[in-house]
Amino acid sequence: MKSFCLFFLILLSQNVFSQDLTKHINPFIGTGGEGHNYPGATVPFGMIQPGPDTHLPDFNKNAFPWCAGYQYNDSFVIGFSQTHFSGTGHSDMGDFLIMPTVGEVKLNSGDADYLDGYRSQISKSEEWAEPGYYGVMLKSYNIKAEITATERTAFYKFSYPQSDNAHLIMDLTSSIYNYEGKIIWSEIRVLDDFTITGYRQTKGWAADRKIYFAMKFSKPIESYTLVDDEDFYYKGFGVKGKVLENYPFQYGRKVKAHFDFKTGVGEIVYVKIAISSVGTDGALKNLETEIADWNFNKVKSDAKSLWQKELEKINIEAPEKEKQIFYTSYYHSLLAPIIYSDVDGRYRGVDGNIHNAEGFTNYTIFSLWDTYRAEHPMFTILQPNRDADMINSMLAHQEQSVHKFLPVWSFHGNETWCMIGYHSVSVIADAYLKGIKGFDEKKALDAMITTATYEKYGGLKYYMLLGYVPQDKEKEGASKTLEYAYDDWCISQMAFKMGNTKTYDEFIKRAGYFRNNWDAGTRFFRAKNTDGSWNEPFDPLFAAYGGDYTEGNGWQYSWYVPQDVRAMINLYGGNEKFVAKLDSLFILKTEDEKYKQVEDIAGLIGQYAQGNEPSHHVAYLYNYAGAPWKTQEKIHMVMNNLFDNTPEGMCGNEDCGQMSAWYIFSSMGFYPVCPGSLEYIIGTPKLNKVELKLDNGKIFRMIANNLSQENYYIQSAKLNGKTLERSYITHSEIMNGGELIFEMGASPNKNLWTDLNQIPYSMTK
């Protein structure tokens, strides 16, 4: 009996009986409607993210729903490409599309309105997805396609019918957000009967992107044809044919290929594809290192284990629907940024040269206007080592940049300059102030200062001269001033802790520049012109690209002073007027005409837009005015009505994990309104219990007693057994481990956390 007990304890210590948390993830959530996710196979932060493309319209206003190349309700699969964005509002990639077929060879993808080309009809009843795996039955060919992956290598399992004309199509012209001329150059090389390599260079959202592949078959190719489908080709020496049968090399701007073999009934052909930013040699090394054999089930199992390891960092108690929403959100938040270095550490930098990531793993896809708000603060809790690697990647980017500028929105060795601000400084300062190690803090501060004083970026010359960004010199001036002021506050806080008083004094002054855009007459933050006049005409409900605000209107942007909410409340005229105006935000409606120019504004409750990032902190602002029960009402309403476990269950773009990170924090009962303040502002929990398993071995728990759909108001709270006398908790309180207990009820406790001594941090006391 003793030996059995010992054996049982050993099993427990090895986590043999741990709950399979991957079963709560539905990768199809957010793949319809506005979510723009893709349901492909990948591992956490995987460099390669293979999956199905269901529609690839040319880049135009109608392409927006297919930012990830996939919409759940589509009835066709065009093929399987190796790279995707996770729910962005703009797009690119979709590299190296392949498609298994039988019968007549077709090298066109066809048209969605009729079955033509190599695309295939599919049925939703024969489509499957789970973390690290995707499968679908290609009805047009009676082929079952399955995918799993490692960090840099996709592994395909194609179950063919009996055929003397089985093929694998490869289309290097296919791309997400495609247009004529996007492919600058590409090539395919057949190295032997099993091995293909190649690359393509594209000009899309990323202005000059090079990506390489290596592909291996489990079955020898019997024949192949490489095609350059462009009318013009070089007429000098060398092979001139557009269609080259069994000739091992083809290059051009419209390169396609088909690889042919015979198959028996149900015969499985495996295909492995690795990618690299460095060269085909790097892709081959990635492939050979990460998947040495042809054991598909083992790779699939290993991928699932990697997801389970990450998911086990958060254990929750909640109804199954809530578990699905929560764990799928957590899954989404770990899809980006992505690893961007080969197994040997090499990667292509923003200067176009090959670098070696020494002492860190290089990352890319930094959607920082989105992710600085909640996703990166989440990483400081659950992924501190990766967070340090991401910061080192940002610093390497800054060194390689001809502008010496930290990333704004970068991917695959390119800076897109998308969105506004210089929110790398928020990520770096937040990590530094929270004690995350592993990067050079002095080098980081210098990079932050260099970035924040680069005159040619986004009106910074005028911002530093006038104290605001003038609309007649730089569009979206109101929002740029507000966001620069927050970033400057982040720099001041890091400088202060490092004892750099000169830098602190300079940037704490700049952190107050938001005041220069406050119009006391209209009670909105507005855009000014160089001469100090307000930009006219002014309609606080109108939103337009290139207007006074970035992806928003005056109602949505006039709450953005996260570093000094108390000063903002004072500008509004005090707590009562501030709360009344904030109440109006959630009930004021307007005609769709006001928003038609900005497709990103979604998930509307009045003028509050949960589907776009400028609103993400707003409901938590009631806490600063001593009305936390109103925060609880609004957060409950948003979580209840705008998140679901369906393909349409996301109320806006995923934006590389930010939308999901908002939900993760909010459902746990707190949110980082002002990264860098070290505080998490209390909202209302959606989960009965949460257990965070931290890398330092500590455990932090949140328990919501008496929680229900009706009981969402906090009656009282205790932290580590003591009554919590404030409407926030701190980062150190989480990282030291402990227990936060909420007592919930059906009516608001209007006496809870109303004293001004109990509210969160602001610059203004």
Sequence and secondary structure as in RCSB ss.txt:
>XXXX:A:sequence
MKSFCLFFLILLSQNVFSQDLTKHINPFIGTGGEGHNYPGATVPFGMIQPGPDTHLPDFNKNAFPWCAGYQYNDS
FVIGFSQTHFSGTGHSDMGDFLIMPTVGEVKLNSGDADYLDGYRSQISKSEEWAEPGYYGVMLKSYNIKAEITAT
ERTAFYKFSYPQSDNAHLIMDLTSSIYNYEGKIIWSEIRVLDDFTITGYRQTKGWAADRKIYFAMKFSKPIESYT
LVDDEDFYYKGFGVKGKVLENYPFQYGRKVKAHFDFKTGVGEIVYVKIAISSVGTDGALKNLETEIADWNFNKVK
SDAKSLWQKELEKINIEAPEKEKQIFYTSYYHSLLAPIIYSDVDGRYRGVDGNIHNAEGFTNYTIFSLWDTYRAE
HPMFTILQPNRDADMINSMLAHQEQSVHKFLPVWSFHGNETWCMIGYHSVSVIADAYLKGIKGFDEKKALDAMIT
TATYEKYGGLKYYMLLGYVPQDKEKEGASKTLEYAYDDWCISQMAFKMGNTKTYDEFIKRAGYFRNNWDAGTRFF
RAKNTDGSWNEPFDPLFAAYGGDYTEGNGWQYSWYVPQDVRAMINLYGGNEKFVAKLDSLFILKTEDEKYKQVED
IAGLIGQYAQGNEPSHHVAYLYNYAGAPWKTQEKIHMVMNNLFDNTPEGMCGNEDCGQMSAWYIFSSMGFYPVCP
GSLEYIIGTPKLNKVELKLDNGKIFRMIANNLSQENYYIQSAKLNGKTLERSYITHSEIMNGGELIFEMGASPNK
NLWTDLNQIPYSMTK
>XXXX:A:secstr
 HHHHHHHHHHHHTTTT   GGGG  TTTTSSTT         TT S   EEE    BSSGGGGGGTTS  TT  
EE EEES   SS SS     SEEEEEESS   S  BTTB  SS EE  GGGEEEETTEEEEEETTTTEEEEEEE 
SSEEEEEEE  SEEEEEEEEETT  TTB TT EEEEEEEE SSSEEEEEEEE SSSSSEEEEEEEEESS  SEEE
EEE  S    SSS   SEEES SEEEESSEEEEEEEEE TT EEEEEEEEESS HHHHHHHHHHH  S  HHHHH
HHHHHHHHHHHTTEEEE  HHHHHHHHHHHHHHTS SEE S TTSEEE TTSSEEE  SS  EE EEHHHHTTTH
HHHHHHH HHHHHHHHHHHHHHHHH TT    SEEETTEE   SSS THHHHHHHHHHTT  SS HHHHHHHHHH
HHT TTSTTHHHHHHHSS  TTTSSSHHHHHHHHHHHHHHHHHHHHHTT HHHHHHHHHHTTGGGGGEETTTTEE
  B TTS B SS  TT   TTSSSSSS HHHHTT  TT HHHHHHHHTSHHHHHHHHHHHTT    GGGTTT TT
  SEETTEETTSGGGTTGGGGGGGGT HHHHHHHHHHHHHHHB SSTT BSS  GGGHHHHHHHHHHHTEE SST
TS EEEE   SSSEEEEE TTS EEEEEEET  SS  EEEEEEETTEE  SSEEEHHHHHT EEEEEEEESS  T
TTT SGGGS   S  
